[in-house]
């Protein structure tokens, strides 16, 4: 699949919001823009020009050793899968997806298995913003009580398997526009066991996001077909793959263009929503590109791209360009760098102040996290004696920086909260 075929011309039919390659937003809707523009912020901080943070490379070896130890503890054979939502479906050591696919007779139908996997994992990723410290999900079938990402993953898995995301009772294992459009907060609250006694952060925002997802895919038949179904992306990709190869960076670019209109109340450029994209003053005077002070992260969409690689591989596609994608700038990866002092806040109040996602301090911390994860990955590979080809970035994240971020948080703070406070609306963190 080439980027030219993944991106429609401005007048293309069948797209909610077509983005031509010469549109001003196009330069920001890819992983290369994330890495390049975050690197500009890193240069700003390393030059000592930031009033918010300082960068301490001398602390990186200790962080890398800790991550490597976490990897050896959890994956003694160093056979680490890609960082993805699929690991959360395995909470409690239970392979829910394999059991579901087998029971549904999908094992002998690789393309339909991939379609159902997409139907499952896309809404699950969009529901994966932070749950809050107080929320729990009870998996009665396996006698488990789960919190945070694992709880959200299993709750969304059960939401899907119940047929809630399908408009056709005879075909429950799918996610279509009609069912998404009618999903209300009460239905989501019941599925996630949320209540005043078990509060889930951003519940209204999560429900609204899924309804908006339904609207967008219904208005993008070029990718999602008619009637609109998320799993139809598999057919779009298959038709455009080259010798069965799909480039991870181009997959992300497709997702950003096809699903970008889903994100609410964000910065838009000439009618195109930029999603997880914010502003940083250091970029305004830089020569990165023509994007001005805009700084994209695309965290959830990159998390989604990582999560789609596995079902594509299982369907027989060959994935290339995995390291094009960046590390995910969120509170476990970024919290790890804060806890080890690799990133240091100049004002100690940073750690106790509740921040909105567009606050300059949060934007800068996330930019440092993206570049910091690239540097951490190199150091972790050195600790493990592995090459980038043998241990790509998504393995470092899974093995890895995310788990190590949670581990160090639990060692340093009761209950394991991250070393900062973010006010979440359920659509970024």
GUGUTI-874801 format. One record per residue: x negated, y, z of N, C-alpha, C, O in turn. Coordinates in steps of 0.2 Angstrom, whole numbers. Layout:
% residues N
- X|Y|Z|X|Y|Z|X|Y|Z|X|Y|Z
...
END
This chain:
% residues 429
- -4|-6|0|0|0|0|-4|6|0|-9|7|4
- -3|11|-4|-7|17|-5|-3|23|-2|3|23|-2
- -6|28|0|-3|33|3|2|37|-2|7|39|0
- 0|37|-8|4|40|-13|10|37|-14|16|40|-15
- 11|30|-13|17|27|-14|21|27|-8|27|26|-8
- 18|28|-2|21|28|4|25|35|5|30|35|9
- 23|40|2|25|47|3|29|49|-3|27|49|-8
- 36|51|-2|40|53|-7|38|60|-10|36|64|-6
- 40|62|-16|40|69|-18|45|73|-15|50|70|-12
- 45|79|-15|49|84|-11|56|83|-13|61|83|-9
- 58|81|-20|64|80|-22|67|73|-22|72|71|-24
- 63|69|-18|65|61|-18|72|60|-15|74|63|-10
- 76|56|-18|82|54|-15|81|48|-10|76|45|-11
- 85|48|-5|85|43|-1|81|44|5|80|39|9
- 79|50|7|75|52|13|79|57|16|81|62|13
- 79|56|23|82|61|27|79|68|26|82|73|25
- 72|68|27|68|74|26|62|72|22|57|70|25
- 62|73|15|56|71|11|50|76|13|51|82|14
- 44|73|13|38|76|14|33|75|8|30|70|8
- 33|80|4|28|79|-2|21|79|1|20|82|6
- 16|77|-3|9|77|-1|7|84|-1|2|85|3
- 10|89|-4|7|96|-4|11|100|1|11|106|1
- 16|97|5|20|100|10|15|102|16|10|98|18
- 16|108|19|11|110|24|11|105|30|6|105|34
- 16|101|31|16|97|37|12|90|35|10|87|40
- 11|89|29|8|83|27|1|82|30|-1|76|32
- -2|87|31|-9|87|34|-9|85|41|-14|83|44
- -4|85|44|-3|84|52|0|77|53|0|75|59
- 3|74|48|7|68|49|2|62|48|4|58|43
- -3|61|51|-8|56|50|-13|55|56|-14|60|59
- -16|49|56|-20|48|62|-27|52|61|-30|54|66
- -29|54|55|-35|57|54|-34|64|57|-39|67|60
- -28|67|56|-27|74|59|-28|74|67|-30|79|70
- -25|69|70|-25|68|77|-33|68|79|-34|72|84
- -37|64|76|-43|63|78|-48|69|77|-51|72|81
- -47|72|71|-51|78|69|-49|84|74|-53|88|76
- -43|85|75|-41|91|79|-42|90|86|-43|95|90
- -41|84|89|-43|83|96|-51|84|96|-53|86|102
- -55|82|91|-62|83|92|-64|90|92|-69|92|95
- -60|94|89|-61|102|89|-60|104|96|-64|108|99
- -55|102|100|-54|103|107|-60|101|111|-62|104|116
- -62|95|110|-67|92|114|-74|96|113|-77|98|118
- -75|99|107|-81|103|106|-80|110|110|-85|112|113
- -74|112|110|-72|118|114|-74|117|122|-77|121|125
- -72|111|124|-73|110|131|-80|108|133|-83|111|138
- -84|104|128|-91|103|129|-95|109|129|-100|109|132
- -93|114|125|-97|120|125|-95|125|131|-98|130|132
- -91|122|136|-90|126|142|-85|132|141|-85|136|146
- -81|132|136|-77|138|135|-70|137|138|-66|141|137
- -69|131|140|-62|129|143|-61|132|150|-66|130|154
- -56|135|152|-55|137|159|-51|131|163|-50|132|169
- -50|126|159|-45|120|162|-49|114|164|-48|112|169
- -54|112|159|-57|106|161|-64|106|159|-67|110|155
- -68|101|162|-75|100|160|-76|93|158|-72|89|161
- -81|91|154|-82|84|151|-89|82|154|-94|85|154
- -89|76|157|-94|73|161|-96|66|158|-94|61|161
- -101|66|153|-103|60|150|-107|56|154|-107|50|153
- -110|58|160|-113|54|164|-109|49|168|-111|45|171
- -102|51|168|-98|47|172|-95|41|167|-92|36|170
- -96|41|161|-93|37|156|-96|30|157|-92|25|157
- -102|28|159|-105|21|160|-101|18|165|-99|12|165
- -99|21|171|-96|18|176|-89|16|174|-86|11|176
- -86|21|170|-79|19|168|-79|13|163|-75|9|163
- -84|13|159|-85|8|154|-86|1|158|-83|-4|156
- -90|1|163|-91|-5|166|-85|-8|170|-84|-14|170
- -81|-3|172|-75|-5|176|-70|-8|171|-66|-13|172
- -69|-5|165|-65|-7|160|-67|-14|157|-63|-19|157
- -74|-15|156|-77|-22|154|-75|-27|159|-73|-33|158
- -76|-25|166|-74|-30|171|-67|-32|171|-65|-37|172
- -62|-27|170|-55|-28|169|-54|-33|163|-50|-37|164
- -57|-32|158|-56|-36|152|-59|-43|154|-55|-48|152
- -64|-44|157|-67|-51|158|-62|-54|163|-61|-60|163
- -59|-50|168|-55|-53|173|-48|-56|170|-46|-61|171
- -46|-52|165|-39|-54|162|-40|-58|156|-35|-62|154
- -45|-57|152|-47|-61|146|-54|-64|146|-58|-62|143
- -55|-69|150|-61|-72|151|-65|-74|145|-71|-74|144
- -61|-76|140|-63|-78|133|-64|-73|129|-67|-74|123
- -63|-67|131|-63|-60|127|-59|-61|121|-60|-57|116
- -54|-65|121|-49|-65|115|-43|-61|117|-38|-63|119
- -44|-54|116|-39|-49|118|-35|-48|112|-37|-46|106
- -28|-48|112|-24|-46|107|-23|-39|106|-26|-35|110
- -20|-36|101|-19|-29|100|-15|-26|106|-10|-30|108
- -16|-20|107|-12|-16|112|-5|-15|109|-5|-12|103
- 0|-18|112|7|-17|108|12|-18|113|11|-21|119
- 18|-17|111|24|-18|115|25|-26|117|29|-27|122
- 23|-30|112|24|-37|113|21|-40|120|24|-45|122
- 16|-37|122|13|-39|129|18|-38|134|19|-42|139
- 22|-33|134|27|-32|139|33|-37|139|36|-38|144
- 35|-39|133|40|-44|132|38|-51|136|42|-56|137
- 31|-51|137|28|-57|141|28|-57|148|24|-61|151
- 31|-52|151|30|-50|158|32|-57|162|37|-60|161
- 28|-58|167|29|-64|171|26|-70|168|28|-76|170
- 22|-69|163|20|-75|159|25|-79|155|24|-85|153
- 30|-76|153|36|-79|149|36|-76|142|36|-70|141
- 35|-80|137|35|-78|130|42|-78|128|44|-83|124
- 45|-73|129|52|-72|127|53|-72|120|58|-75|117
- 49|-68|116|50|-68|109|49|-74|105|54|-76|101
- 44|-78|107|43|-85|104|49|-89|105|52|-93|100
- 52|-89|111|58|-93|113|64|-91|109|68|-95|106
- 65|-84|108|71|-81|105|70|-83|97|75|-85|95
- 64|-82|94|64|-83|87|65|-91|86|68|-93|81
- 62|-95|90|63|-102|89|71|-104|90|73|-108|85
- 74|-102|95|81|-103|96|85|-101|90|91|-104|88
- 83|-95|87|87|-92|81|85|-95|75|88|-93|70
- 81|-100|74|79|-103|68|75|-98|64|75|-99|57
- 71|-94|66|67|-89|62|60|-92|60|57|-89|56
- 58|-97|64|51|-99|63|50|-101|55|44|-101|53
- 55|-104|52|54|-106|45|55|-100|40|56|-102|34
- 57|-94|42|59|-89|38|54|-83|40|57|-78|43
- 48|-82|37|43|-77|40|46|-70|39|45|-66|43
- 49|-68|33|51|-61|32|57|-60|36|57|-54|39
- 61|-64|37|67|-62|42|65|-62|49|67|-58|53
- 60|-66|51|57|-66|57|54|-59|59|55|-56|64
- 50|-57|53|47|-50|54|53|-45|54|52|-40|58
- 58|-45|50|63|-40|51|66|-40|58|68|-35|60
- 68|-46|61|71|-46|67|66|-43|72|68|-40|77
- 59|-45|71|54|-42|76|54|-34|76|54|-31|81
- 55|-32|70|55|-24|69|61|-22|72|61|-16|76
- 67|-25|71|73|-23|74|73|-22|82|76|-18|85
- 69|-27|85|68|-27|92|63|-22|94|65|-19|99
- 57|-22|91|52|-18|94|52|-11|93|50|-7|97
- 55|-8|88|56|-1|86|60|2|92|57|7|95
- 66|1|93|70|4|98|66|3|105|67|7|109
- 63|-3|106|60|-4|113|54|1|114|53|3|119
- 50|2|108|45|7|109|48|14|110|45|18|115
- 53|16|107|56|22|108|59|23|115|60|29|118
- 60|18|118|63|18|125|57|17|130|59|16|136
- 51|17|128|46|16|133|42|22|136|37|21|140
- 45|28|136|43|33|140|43|31|147|47|27|149
- 39|35|151|39|33|158|45|32|162|50|36|161
- 46|27|166|52|25|169|53|29|176|59|30|178
- 48|32|179|48|35|185|46|29|191|47|23|190
- 44|32|196|41|27|201|46|23|205|45|18|208
- 53|26|205|58|22|209|62|17|205|66|13|208
- 61|17|199|66|12|195|63|5|195|57|4|194
- 68|0|195|66|-7|194|71|-10|190|77|-8|190
- 69|-16|187|74|-20|183|73|-27|185|68|-30|186
- 79|-30|187|80|-37|189|81|-42|184|86|-41|181
- 76|-46|182|77|-51|177|79|-57|181|75|-61|183
- 86|-58|182|88|-63|186|87|-70|183|86|-75|187
- 87|-71|176|86|-77|173|79|-80|175|78|-86|175
- 74|-76|177|67|-78|178|65|-76|185|60|-77|187
- 70|-74|189|69|-72|196|63|-67|197|59|-68|201
- 63|-62|193|58|-57|193|61|-50|194|66|-48|191
- 57|-46|197|59|-39|198|53|-35|195|47|-35|197
- 55|-31|190|50|-28|186|50|-20|186|56|-18|187
- 45|-17|185|45|-9|185|41|-7|179|38|-11|176
- 41|0|178|38|3|173|38|0|166|43|-2|164
- 33|-1|163|33|-3|156|35|-10|155|39|-11|150
- 33|-14|159|36|-21|159|43|-21|160|47|-25|157
- 46|-18|165|53|-18|166|57|-15|160|62|-17|158
- 54|-9|157|57|-6|152|57|-11|146|62|-11|142
- 52|-15|145|51|-19|139|56|-25|140|60|-26|135
- 57|-28|146|61|-34|146|69|-31|146|73|-34|143
- 70|-25|149|77|-22|149|79|-21|141|84|-23|139
- 74|-18|137|76|-17|130|76|-24|126|80|-24|122
- 73|-29|128|73|-35|125|80|-38|126|83|-41|122
- 82|-38|133|89|-40|134|95|-36|131|100|-39|129
- 94|-29|130|98|-25|127|99|-28|119|104|-28|117
- 93|-29|116|93|-32|109|97|-38|109|101|-39|105
- 95|-43|113|97|-50|112|105|-50|114|108|-55|112
- 107|-46|118|114|-45|119|119|-43|113|125|-44|113
- 115|-41|108|119|-39|102|121|-32|102|125|-30|98
- 119|-28|107|121|-21|108|119|-17|102|122|-12|101
- 114|-18|99|111|-14|94|113|-16|87|110|-14|82
- 118|-21|86|120|-23|80|128|-22|79|131|-23|84
- 130|-19|74|137|-18|73|141|-24|70|147|-24|70
- 137|-29|69|140|-36|67|140|-41|72|134|-44|73
- 145|-43|75|145|-48|81|142|-55|78|140|-59|82
- 143|-56|72|141|-62|69|133|-62|68|130|-68|67
- 130|-56|68|123|-56|67|120|-51|73|118|-46|71
- 120|-54|79|118|-50|84|110|-48|84|109|-43|87
- 106|-52|81|99|-50|82|97|-46|76|93|-47|72
- 99|-39|76|97|-34|72|99|-28|75|102|-27|80
- 96|-22|72|97|-16|74|99|-11|68|95|-10|64
- 105|-9|68|107|-5|63|110|2|65|111|3|71
- 111|6|60|113|13|61|119|13|64|120|18|69
- 124|9|62|131|10|65|131|9|72|134|12|76
- 127|4|75|127|2|82|123|8|86|125|10|91
- 118|10|83|114|15|86|118|21|87|118|25|92
- 122|23|82|126|29|82|131|30|88|133|35|90
- 133|24|90|138|24|95|136|22|102|139|21|107
- 129|22|103|126|20|109|126|26|114|124|31|113
- 130|25|120|130|31|124|126|30|131|123|24|132
- 126|35|135|122|34|141|124|29|145|120|26|148
- 131|28|146|133|23|151|131|16|149|130|12|153
- 131|15|142|129|8|140|122|7|141|120|2|143
- 118|12|140|111|11|141|109|10|149|105|6|151
- 113|14|153|112|14|160|114|7|162|110|4|167
- 119|4|160|121|-3|162|116|-8|160|114|-12|164
- 113|-7|154|109|-12|151|102|-12|155|99|-17|156
- 100|-5|158|94|-4|161|95|-4|169|90|-3|172
- 101|-6|171|102|-6|178|101|0|182|99|0|188
- 102|6|178|100|12|181|107|15|185|112|14|183
- 105|18|190|111|21|195|107|26|199|101|27|199
- 112|30|203|109|34|208|104|31|213|99|34|215
- 105|25|214|101|21|219|95|18|215|90|16|218
- 95|18|208|90|15|204|88|20|199|90|18|193
- 86|26|200|86|31|195|81|29|189|75|28|191
- 83|30|183|78|30|177|77|37|174|82|40|172
- 71|39|174|69|45|171|71|46|164|70|41|160
- 74|52|162|76|53|155|81|49|152|81|48|146
- 86|46|156|91|42|153|95|45|148|96|42|142
- 97|51|149|101|54|143|97|55|137|99|54|132
- 91|57|138|86|58|133|85|52|129|84|52|122
- 84|46|132|83|40|129|89|38|124|88|36|119
- 95|39|127|101|37|123|102|42|117|104|39|112
- 101|48|118|101|53|113|96|51|107|97|52|101
- 90|49|109|85|47|105|87|42|100|86|42|94
- 90|36|103|92|31|99|98|33|95|99|30|89
- 103|37|97|108|39|92|105|43|87|107|42|81
- 100|47|88|97|51|83|93|46|78|93|47|72
- 90|41|80|87|36|76|92|33|71|91|32|66
- 98|32|74|104|29|69|105|34|64|106|32|58
- 106|40|65|107|46|60|102|46|55|103|46|49
- 96|46|57|90|46|53|89|40|48|88|41|42
- 90|34|51|89|29|46|95|28|41|94|26|36
- 101|30|44|107|30|39|106|35|33|108|34|28
- 102|40|35|101|45|29|94|44|26|92|48|22
- 91|38|27|85|37|23|85|30|20|81|25|22
- 90|29|16|91|22|13|85|20|9|84|14|7
- 80|24|6|74|22|3|70|18|7|67|13|4
- 70|18|13|66|14|18|70|9|21|68|3|22
- 76|11|23|80|7|28|86|3|25|90|-1|28
- 87|5|18|93|1|14|99|4|16|101|8|20
- 104|0|13|111|1|15|115|-6|15|114|-10|11
- 118|-7|21|119|-3|27|112|-2|30|108|-7|30
- 110|3|34|104|5|36|102|0|42|106|-1|47
- 96|-3|41|94|-8|46|86|-7|47|83|-6|42
- 84|-6|53|77|-5|55|73|-10|51|67|-9|49
- 75|-17|52|70|-22|49|69|-22|42|65|-25|39
- 73|-18|38|72|-17|31|65|-14|29|63|-14|23
- 62|-11|34|55|-8|33|51|-13|30|46|-12|26
- 52|-19|33|47|-25|30|48|-26|23|43|-27|20
- 54|-25|20|54|-26|13|51|-20|9|48|-20|4
- 52|-14|12|49|-8|9|41|-9|9|38|-7|4
- 38|-11|14|31|-12|15|29|-18|10|24|-17|7
- 33|-23|10|31|-29|6|31|-27|-2|26|-29|-6
- 35|-23|-4|36|-21|-11|30|-16|-13|28|-16|-19
- 27|-13|-8|21|-8|-9|14|-11|-7|9|-7|-8
- 14|-17|-4|8|-20|-2|3|-22|-8|6|-23|-13
- -3|-21|-7|-8|-23|-13|-11|-30|-11|-15|-30|-6
- -9|-35|-14|-12|-42|-13|-11|-44|-6|-15|-47|-2
- -5|-42|-3|-3|-44|4|-7|-40|9|-6|-41|15
- -10|-34|7|-13|-30|12|-9|-24|14|-6|-21|10
- -9|-22|20|-6|-16|23|-11|-12|27|-13|-15|32
- -12|-6|25|-17|-2|29|-13|1|35|-8|4|35
- -16|1|41|-13|3|47|-12|10|47|-7|13|49
- -17|14|45|-16|21|44|-10|24|40|-7|28|41
- -9|20|34|-4|22|30|3|19|32|8|23|31
- 3|14|36|9|12|40|11|18|45|17|20|45
- 6|21|48|8|26|53|10|32|49|15|35|51
- 7|34|43|10|39|39|17|38|37|21|43|37
- 19|32|35|25|31|33|30|32|39|35|35|38
- 28|29|45|33|30|51|34|37|53|39|39|54
- 28|41|52|29|48|54|34|52|49|37|56|51
- 34|50|43|38|53|38|45|50|38|50|54|38
- 46|44|39|53|41|39|56|42|46|62|43|46
- 52|42|51|56|43|58|54|49|61|57|51|67
- 50|54|58|49|60|61|55|64|63|55|67|68
- 60|64|59|66|68|61|70|66|67|74|69|69
- 68|60|70|71|58|76|70|62|82|74|63|86
- 63|65|82|61|68|88|65|75|89|66|79|84
- 68|76|95|72|82|96|68|88|99|63|88|102
- 70|94|97|68|100|100|60|101|99|58|104|104
- 57|99|94|50|100|93|48|105|88|52|108|85
- 42|106|88|39|111|83|41|108|76|40|102|74
- 43|113|71|44|111|64|40|116|60|39|121|62
- 38|113|54|35|117|49|38|116|42|39|111|39
- 41|122|40|45|122|34|50|117|34|50|113|29
- 54|116|39|59|111|39|58|104|41|62|100|41
- 51|103|42|49|96|44|47|96|52|43|100|54
- 50|92|55|48|91|63|42|87|63|40|82|60
- 37|90|67|31|87|68|30|82|74|25|80|75
- 36|81|77|36|76|83|31|78|89|32|83|91
- 27|73|90|23|74|96|17|78|94|11|76|93
- 18|85|93|13|90|91|14|96|95|20|99|95
- 9|99|97|9|105|102|4|110|99|1|110|94
- 3|115|104|-2|120|102|-8|121|107|-7|120|113
- -14|122|104|-20|123|108|-23|129|105|-25|129|99
- -25|134|109|-28|140|106|-35|139|103|-37|143|99
- -38|134|105|-45|133|103|-45|131|95|-50|132|92
- -39|129|93|-39|127|86|-37|133|81|-39|133|75
- -35|138|84|-33|144|80|-39|147|76|-38|149|70
- -44|147|79|-50|150|76|-55|145|73|-60|146|71
- -53|138|73|-57|133|71|-56|132|63|-52|135|60
- -61|128|60|-60|127|53|-59|120|52|-61|117|47
- -55|117|56|-53|110|55|-49|109|49|-51|105|44
- -44|113|48|-40|113|42|-35|119|42|-36|124|46
- -30|119|38|-25|124|38|-19|124|43|-14|127|42
- -20|120|48|-15|118|53|-14|123|58|-10|122|63
- -18|129|58|-18|134|63|-19|131|70|-24|127|71
- -15|132|75|-17|130|82|-13|124|84|-12|122|89
- -10|120|79|-6|114|80|-10|108|81|-15|107|78
- -8|104|86|-12|99|88|-8|93|89|-4|92|94
- -8|88|84|-4|82|84|-7|76|88|-13|76|89
- -2|72|91|-5|66|95|-1|60|92|-4|55|91
- 6|61|91|10|55|88|9|49|92|8|44|90
- 9|50|99|8|44|104|13|39|103|11|33|102
- 19|40|103|24|35|103|24|31|96|25|25|95
- 23|35|91|23|33|84|17|28|83|17|23|79
- 11|30|86|5|26|85|6|20|89|4|14|87
- 9|20|95|11|14|99|15|10|95|15|4|95
- 20|13|91|25|9|87|21|5|81|22|0|80
- 16|9|78|12|6|73|8|0|75|8|-5|72
- 5|1|81|1|-4|84|6|-10|85|4|-16|84
- 12|-9|87|17|-14|89|20|-18|83|23|-23|83
- 19|-15|77|22|-18|71|16|-22|67|18|-26|63
- 10|-21|69|5|-25|66|5|-33|67|4|-36|62
- 7|-34|73|7|-42|75|13|-45|71|11|-50|68
- 19|-43|70|24|-46|66|22|-46|59|24|-51|55
- 19|-41|56|17|-41|49|11|-46|48|12|-50|43
- 7|-47|53|2|-52|52|5|-59|52|3|-64|49
- 10|-60|57|13|-67|57|17|-68|51|18|-74|50
- 19|-63|47|23|-64|41|18|-65|35|20|-66|30
- 12|-65|37|7|-67|31|3|-61|28|-1|-62|24
- 5|-55|31|1|-49|28|-6|-48|31|-7|-50|37
- -10|-45|27|-17|-44|30|-17|-36|32|-16|-32|28
- -19|-35|38|-20|-28|40|-27|-25|40|-31|-29|42
- -27|-19|37|-34|-16|36|-33|-9|40|-28|-7|41
- -39|-6|41|-39|1|43|-37|1|50|-34|7|52
- -37|-4|55|-34|-3|61|-38|2|65|-34|6|69
- -44|3|65|-47|9|69|-46|16|66|-49|20|69
- -42|16|61|-40|23|59|-36|26|64|-36|32|65
- -31|22|67|-27|24|73|-31|26|79|-37|24|79
- -28|30|83|-32|33|89|-30|30|95|-25|26|95
- -34|31|100|-31|29|107|-25|33|109|-24|38|106
- -21|30|113|-15|33|115|-16|38|121|-18|36|127
- -14|44|120|-16|49|126|-10|50|130|-5|54|130
- -10|45|135|-4|45|140|-8|44|147|-14|44|148
- -3|43|152|-6|44|159|-10|38|161|-13|39|166
- -10|32|158|-14|27|160|-21|27|157|-26|27|161
- -22|28|151|-28|30|148|-31|36|150|-37|36|152
- -27|41|150|-30|48|152|-31|48|159|-35|52|162
- -27|44|163|-28|44|170|-34|41|172|-38|43|177
- -36|35|169|-43|32|170|-48|37|169|-53|37|173
- -48|41|164|-54|46|163|-54|51|168|-59|54|170
- -48|53|171|-48|58|177|-50|55|183|-54|58|187
- -48|48|184|-50|45|190|-58|44|191|-60|44|196
- -61|43|185|-68|42|185|-72|48|184|-78|48|184
- -68|54|184|-72|60|183|-75|61|177|-79|66|176
- -73|57|172|-76|59|165|-73|65|162|-76|69|159
- -66|66|164|-63|73|163|-62|75|170|-59|72|174
- -64|82|171|-63|85|177|-59|91|177|-61|96|173
- -54|92|181|-50|98|181|-54|103|185|-56|102|190
- -54|109|182|-58|115|186|-54|117|192|-57|119|196
- -47|116|191|-43|118|197|-40|112|200|-36|108|197
- -41|110|207|-39|104|210|-31|104|210|-28|99|210
- -28|110|209|-21|110|209|-18|107|203|-12|105|203
- -22|105|198|-20|102|192|-16|95|194|-12|93|191
- -19|92|199|-17|85|201|-10|85|205|-7|80|205
- -8|91|207|-2|91|211|3|95|208|9|96|211
- 2|98|203|7|103|199|11|99|195|8|95|191
- 18|99|195|22|96|190|21|99|183|23|105|183
- 19|96|178|18|99|172|23|97|166|25|91|166
- 25|101|162|29|100|156|24|97|151|18|99|151
- 27|94|146|23|91|141|19|96|136|14|94|133
- 22|102|136|19|107|132|14|111|135|12|116|132
- 13|110|142|9|114|146|2|114|143|-1|109|141
- -2|120|142|-9|119|140|-13|114|143|-17|111|140
- -13|113|150|-17|109|153|-16|102|151|-20|98|150
- -9|100|150|-7|93|147|-10|92|140|-12|87|138
- -9|97|136|-11|97|129|-19|96|129|-21|91|125
- -22|99|132|-30|99|132|-32|92|135|-36|89|132
- -29|90|141|-31|83|144|-29|78|139|-33|73|138
- -24|78|135|-22|73|130|-27|73|124|-29|68|122
- -29|79|122|-34|79|117|-41|76|119|-44|72|115
- -43|78|125|-49|75|128|-49|67|129|-54|63|128
- -43|65|130|-42|58|131|-42|54|124|-46|49|124
- -40|57|119|-41|54|112|-48|53|111|-50|47|109
- -52|58|111|-59|57|109|-63|53|115|-67|50|113
- -61|54|121|-64|50|126|-63|43|125|-68|39|127
- -57|41|123|-56|34|122|-61|31|116|-63|25|116
- -62|35|111|-67|33|106|-74|32|109|-77|27|107
- -76|36|113|-82|36|116|-82|30|121|-87|26|122
- -77|29|125|-77|24|130|-77|17|126|-80|12|129
- -73|17|121|-73|10|117|-80|8|115|-82|2|115
- -84|13|113|-91|11|111|-95|9|117|-99|4|116
- -94|12|123|-98|10|129|-95|3|131|-99|-1|134
- -89|2|131|-86|-5|133|-89|-10|128|-91|-16|131
- -89|-9|122|-92|-14|117|-99|-16|119|-101|-22|119
- -103|-11|121|-110|-12|123|-110|-16|129|-114|-20|130
- -106|-15|134|-105|-19|140|-104|-26|138|-106|-31|142
- -100|-27|133|-97|-34|132|-102|-37|127|-101|-43|125
- -106|-34|123|-110|-36|118|-107|-38|112|-108|-43|108
- -102|-34|110|-97|-35|104|-98|-29|100|-99|-23|102
- -96|-30|93|-96|-25|88|-89|-22|88|-84|-25|90
- -89|-16|84|-82|-14|83|-78|-18|78|-72|-18|79
- -81|-22|74|-77|-26|70|-75|-32|74|-69|-34|72
- -78|-34|79|-76|-40|83|-71|-38|88|-67|-42|91
- -72|-31|90|-68|-29|96|-65|-22|94|-68|-17|97
- -60|-21|90|-58|-15|88|-54|-11|93|-53|-14|99
- -53|-5|92|-50|0|97|-44|-3|100|-43|-3|106
- -39|-6|97|-33|-9|100|-34|-14|105|-30|-15|109
- -40|-18|104|-42|-23|109|-45|-19|115|-43|-22|121
- -48|-14|114|-51|-10|120|-45|-7|124|-45|-7|130
- -40|-5|121|-34|-2|124|-31|-7|128|-29|-6|134
- -30|-13|125|-26|-18|128|-30|-22|134|-27|-23|139
- -36|-23|133|-40|-27|138|-41|-25|145|-41|-29|149
- -42|-19|146|-44|-13|142|-42|-7|146|-41|-7|152
- -43|-2|143|-42|5|146|-35|6|149|-35|9|155
- -30|4|146|-23|4|149|-23|0|156|-21|3|161
- -25|-6|155|-25|-10|162|-29|-7|167|-27|-7|173
- -35|-5|165|-40|-2|170|-37|4|173|-38|6|179
- -33|8|169|-30|14|171|-25|13|177|-25|16|182
- -21|8|176|-16|6|181|-20|3|187|-18|4|192
- -25|-1|186|-29|-4|191|-32|1|196|-31|1|202
- -36|6|193|-39|11|197|-34|15|201|-35|18|206
- -28|17|197|-23|20|201|-20|17|207|-19|20|212
- -19|10|206|-17|6|212|-22|6|218|-20|6|224
- -29|6|216|-34|6|221|-34|13|225|-36|13|230
- -33|18|221|-34|25|224|-28|28|227|-28|33|231
- -22|26|225|-16|29|227|-10|24|229|-9|20|225
- -7|25|235|-2|20|236|4|20|231|6|25|229
- 6|14|229|11|13|223|8|14|216|11|13|212
- 2|16|216|-2|17|209|1|22|204|0|21|198
- 3|28|207|5|33|202|-2|36|199|-7|35|201
- -1|39|193|-7|42|190|-9|48|193|-6|50|198
- -15|51|192|-18|56|195|-15|63|193|-19|68|194
- -9|63|190|-6|70|188|1|69|188|4|63|188
- 5|74|188|12|74|188|15|77|182|13|83|180
- 19|73|178|22|75|172|29|75|172|32|70|174
- 32|81|170|40|81|170|42|78|163|40|81|158
- 45|72|163|46|68|157|54|69|155|58|69|159
- 55|70|149|62|69|146|63|63|143|69|62|140
- 59|58|144|60|51|141|58|50|134|60|45|131
- 55|55|131|53|55|124|46|56|122|44|55|116
- 42|57|127|34|57|126|31|53|131|27|48|128
- 32|54|137|28|50|142|33|45|145|32|41|150
END
